[in-house]
């Protein structure tokens, strides 16, 4: 039952030249190199598909380590390439393998299978085929999420997967509400944690609560407005209690969810009024200026940065617009709904996010980017720069940076004299 010697784990080299240029080529002039030898793309694709078929077979192996390695390799491939046609022919086989690994595997294998399920739906997009996948995997994911005997890591991965897959595929409003209720049943337990008197610590459940809250928030962004109003009334006065949590990730998740809820509430009602606004802004301001010595510097810096933005959203209805570059295109993230969606898919796709933003029809529809921009070889060639030009550009940038930093140092030096 061991891994065949002729099948090697998927690596970055298996992503074709086309993939690499899409991922990073346009965004950074320095990433272009001189013209190299032509690559037989058809042979490369055949070699990749041969490897992937081997990994799919290995997901049924007797060895748990072999199955997990195969799942991880498939995840790497699915996040870095568009493989729609290849997956379409094998979607039922993949779905069966994922279902078996989630049901019978141990914690790490379940996490890998749940991650692969997310990427499978991202590849397939919002169509009938994805709905079939979710009909098979949805009940299994819900069962693990609600199973108190399953590992926290597996429940966490399944909660994230459940939210993302439901976001991608579901057109059935009852299924959407059912999934949200399942996630609510998990993260609302964090509300009562401070009031528990039985002496049982639930700190180890915090990350599960965070994942369930973020997945629920993602689904809230696609709810009808009347349902959004109900959820805001239900949770807006309870969420601030999570800002006092000891866990940084929970504080940040609660803060960003609050900002998103305020944004949605003001969209539905321009005159929206929150009764405890003064108390909430005090809490947010304290987190945005937190200087507690017992917290790590990195954590404090991250928390202050996030809560400055959250405070601006709640107090001033303002959002700091971010720009995302991918290829020759630019996307502006100008609201909390868009930020939540972008952050979620960035977490799944990792370094493949840029490539999928360029080439994945589903993601382009989500972010309203239109059809993929097609560039011919001549256009790509004109965008390349020579090594000499690149060297001059880097030298000039280095000198400018050094000069600017020297000025800043001089200003700090002139603050006072000491004798």
N, C-alpha and C positions, 0 to 999 in steps of 0.2 A: 504493500500500500504506500510505498515511499514516492517521492517526487521523481518523475523521469528526468534523466540527466540532460536530455536535449531541450528541456523547457526551462528558460532562465526567467527570474523575476523581471517584471516590467520596470524599465528605467527611463530617464529623460531622453536617452539616445533613441528609444523606440518611437518617440514623437517625431514626426517627419520634419524636414526643413521648412515646409509650409507652416506647420504648427509653431515652430520656434519664431519665425518672422512675424507671425500674427501676434504672438504673446508679447514680444518685447521690442521688436524691430523699430516700429514707428515712434514709440514714446521716448526713446533715448538715441540721439544721433550717434553716440559712441558705440552702440551695439551693432552697427553695420560693419561688415568686414569686406575685404577685397573679394572680387568674383572668384568663386571656387569651382571645382569640377561639378558637372551636372550630376544630379542624383536620379536614378531610375525610380520614380515615385510609385509606379505600379508594383515593382518588386518589393519596395519598402512596405507598401500597404499589405501585400500578400504575406510578407514575413510577420507583420504585426498581427494580422488576423489569425495566422497559424498559432502564434503565441497565445492569443486571447482564447482560442478554442481549447488549448491545453489547460489554461487556467480555469475555464468553465468546467472541464472534466474533473479537475482536481478539487473543485468545491464539494465533490461527492466522495473524496478519499476517506479512508478509515482513520488516518492520522489527523487529530485536531490541529496540530501545528501546520500541517500541509494545507488544510482547508483554509485556515486563517491567512496564511501567506498568499494563497490564490485569491482570496477576497480582497486583500490589500493591493495586490497587483492589478486587479480589475478596477479598483477604485482609482488608482493612479492613472490608468489608461482612460477611464471615463471622464476624469476631471481635466485631462490635457488634450483630448481629441473629440471631435464630433464623429460619432460612430453610429448614426441613426439606422442606416440600412443593415449593418452587421447585427445590431441589437434587435431590430425588428424581426429578423428571421429566427432569433433565439430567445425572444422575450419570455416565453412560457418556461423554457428550461431554466433561465436565470431566476425567474420568479420562484419556481419550485426549489431551487438551490438555496435562495435567500430564506424562504419560509422554513426549510429544514434546519438551516444553521441557526435561525433565531429560536426555533422551538427546542432543538436538542443540544445546541452548543453551550459552552460555558461563557462567562462574562466577556472576554476579549473577542471571541468569535461572534457573539451576538452584536457587539458594538460595530465590528467590521461589516457584518451583514446589514445592519440598519443603515450604516453610511453608504453602502453600495445601493441599497433600495432608494435612498435619496437621489443619488446620481443617475440611477436607472430612469427615474421619473423626470429628472432634469433633461436627460437625453431625449426621452420620448415626447416631452411637452404635454400640452393639455388636449389629449385626444381620446378616442374610444379605447385604444390599446392601454393607455395609462390608467384609465378607469378600471379596466380588467385587472391590472396589476394591483391597484389599491383595494379592489374588492377582495382579492386574495390575502393581501398583507395587512390591511387595516385592522381586522379583528385580532390577528396575531399580535400586532403592535400594541393595541389597547390592552390585551390580556397581560402582556409583560409590564406595561406602564402601571397597571393597577395591582400587580402581584407583589405583595409585601415580602415574599420569600426570595424574589429575584435580586440579583446584585444591583446596587445603586447605579453603577456605571451603565449596565445594560438598560435599566429603566430610563436613565437620562438620555441615552442614545435613541431609544425607541420613542420617547416623548418628542424629541427634536424631529425625528423622521416622520412621525405621525403628523405634526404640524406642517412640515414642508410638503409632504406628499398630498395632503388634503388641500393645501393652498394651490398646488399645481393642477390637480386633476378634477376636483369635485365641482360639478354643476348642480348637485343635489343639495338644496338648502337644509334639509333635515339631517343629512350626513355631516354638513358643516357644523350645525348646532350640536349634534351628538359628540363630535370630536372635541369641540370647545368645552363642552360639559365635562368630558373625561379629563381634560387638562386642568380645568377649574378645580375639580375634586382633589387634584394634587397640590397646586400652589396655594390654594386657600388655607391649607393646613398650616402654612407659615404665619397666617394672621393670628392663630391661637397659640403659637409657640411660647410667647412671653407670658401667657396666662396659664400655661400648664403648671399644675401643682403636684403631679405624680412623681416628680423627680427624674423622669426619663428624658435624657438629652436627645434632641433630634438634629444636632448640628450636622451629622453625617448625611442628613436628607437635604441639606441646604442646596447643593448643586442640582439635585433633582427638581426642587422647587423653582430654581432659576431657569432651568431648561423648559419646564412646563409653562412658566410665566411668559418667556420669550416666544415660545411656539404659539401660545394663546394670543399674544399681542399681534403676531403676524397674521393670524386668521381674522382678528378683529378688523384689520385694514380692508378686508374684502366683504365684510358684513353689510347688509342693508342698513340704512340710517336709523330706522325704527329700532332695530336690534342693538345698534351702537348706543343709542340713548339708554336702553335698558341696562346694558353692561356698564356704562358710565355711572349711572345711578347706583348700581350694585357695588362697584369697586372703588370709585374715586375717593370715598371717605375712609376706606380701609387700607389702601395702598401706602399712605404716608407712614403707617406703623412699621413697614419694612425698611424704612430709611434708617432706623435705629439698629438694624441687624449688624452683628459682629463681622459678617462676611462682606468683603468689598464687592464681589460680583453681584450679590443680592441687592446691596445698596444702589449700585449702578443700574441694574436691571429695573428696579422699582422706580428710580428717578427718570429713566428714559421712557418707561411705560407711562408715568404720570404726564410727562411732556407730550407724549403722543395722544393721551386721553384728552388733555386740555385743547390740543390742536383740533381733534375730531369734534369735541363739544362746541367749540367756537365756529366750526364749519356748519354744524347743524343749527346753532342758535347764536347769532351775532351778539346778543345781549346776555350771553351765558354768565351766571354769577355763582361763585363758589363761596360758601359761608365762612369756612375756616381759612381763607386766603392768607391772613396775617400770620397765623401760626405756621402754615405750610411754608411761606416764604422765609420765615425765621429759620426753620429747619434746613431749607435748601441753602440759605446764605451761610449757615454754620458749616455745612458740608463743603461749600465752595471755598471756604477760607480755613478749613480744618488744619490745625497745627499741632495735633496731639503727638507727643514725642514717642509714645509706645507703638505708633504705626510706622511701617517702612516708608522711606522717602519716595520710592517708586509708586507705592500705593497711594500716598498722599497727593503726589503730582497728578496721577491719573484721575483720582476722585475729584480734585479741584477743577481740572479741565472739563470733565463731564458735567459737573454740577453748575459751573458758570453758565454753560449752554442751557441746562435745564431751567435755571433761575430766569434767564432771559426769556425763555419760551413761556414760562408761567406768568411772569410779571409784565413783560413788554410785548408778548406775542411775536417774538423775533426768532429767526433761525439763522445760524452762521452758514451760509452757502459753501458747499465743498465742490471742487471740480475733480472728476475722475477722467484720466486720459487712457484711451485704448486705441492703438493704431493711429490713424489720422483723425479720429473722432474724439469729441469731448462730451461728457455728460455732467450736468449740474444737479447735485443733490440739494434741493432747496426746501425740504420739509421733513418732519419726523417720520411720516409714513414711508417716504422714499428711503430714508436712512435705515429704518428698521428692515425693510425688504433687502436693500443692498448688503447690509451687514450680515444678514442671515445667509444669503447665497455666497457671499465672500468666505464665510466660515466653512461652507461645504466644499467649494471649488478651490479654495486656496490660490496658488499661483496661476491656476487655469481660468480665473475669473475674467481677466482681460480677453483671453481668446474666446471664451463663451459669449462675452458681451459683443464681440465682433461677429460671431458666426452662428450663435444659437438663436433660432427664430423665436422660441418661447421667451427667453430672457429679453430679447429685443422688444417683444410685444409688451412684456411687463413694464419695462422702462420707457416705452413709447419711442423707440429709436428708429422705427421703420425697417424696411428690408436691409439685409447686409450690404455694406459698401464693397463692391468688387473692383479690385485694382489689377490692371494687367502688368505684365513683366516689364514693359517699357517705363511705366509710371514708377514702379518700384525701383528701377535702375536709376532714374533721375533723382530719386530721394536719397540715394547713397552719397556719402562723402568719403574722400580719400583719407588715408592714415595721416598724411601731412596736415591736411586741413583740421582733422580731429585733434592733432597734437597742438596746433596753434590755438584752437578753441579752448582746450583744457588749460593751456598755459595762461591765457588771458583771464580765464575764470579764476584760476589759482591766485594770480597777482591781485585781482580785484578783491577777492575774499581776504587776502592777507592785509591789504591796505585798509579795508573797512574794519577789520578786527584790531589793527594797530591803533586806529583812531579811538575806538571804544576803550582800549586799555589806557590810552593817554588821558581820557576824560576821568576814568576811575582814579588814576594816579594823582590828579590835580585836586582831589577832594580836600586835602589838608596837609599840613606839614608837621612833622614830628621831630622834636629835638631831643 
